[in-house]
Amino acid sequence: MDHHDHIESDGPFPGGWLWALVAAVVTAALARWFGAPITGSVVLALGVFVVFSVLLAQFWEAPASGDHDHDHGHGHH
């Protein structure tokens, strides 16, 4: 069985907090649109912000710049 190497990365995605903020704002807007009170919308948005920022900071890494081998052994050239 062939081993598939992972792409090396430069580290965590630095713009992850921005995507988390966007997700939180969208969540708050949708919660208000569905009729949730302001306090509930803010609490829900804060929860989404925390979860997304932690997940993006810990688990998502931008691919490293530079060339890497694209040959995956499927006979494509």
C-alpha positions, -999 to +999 in steps of 0.1 A: +000+000+000+014+034-010+021+061+016+007+095+008+028+123+022+013+154+037+021+188+023+043+208+046+029+241+059+043+274+072+021+273+103-015+282+114-037+303+092-032+339+103-065+351+089-085+325+108-098+350+133-112+371+105-132+342+091-144+334+126-156+370+130-174+368+097-191+336+108-201+352+141-216+382+124-236+360+100-248+339+129-259+370+148-277+383+118-295+350+111-304+346+148-320+381+148-338+373+115-352+342+130-365+362+159-340+356+187-335+384+212-304+405+210-288+389+240-293+354+226-279+364+193-248+379+208-242+349+230-247+325+200-223+347+179-197+347+206-199+309+208-195+306+171-166+330+171-148+310+198-154+276+182-144+288+147-113+307+159-101+277+179-107+252+151-091+274+124-061+282+147-054+246+156-065+225+127-063+245+095-029+253+080-022+272+048-001+252+023+036+261+022+047+281-008+069+263-033+066+233-055+058+199-043+053+166-061+020+163-079+025+127-090+001+106-070+009+074-088-022+074-111-003+074-143-011+111-151+016+134-166 
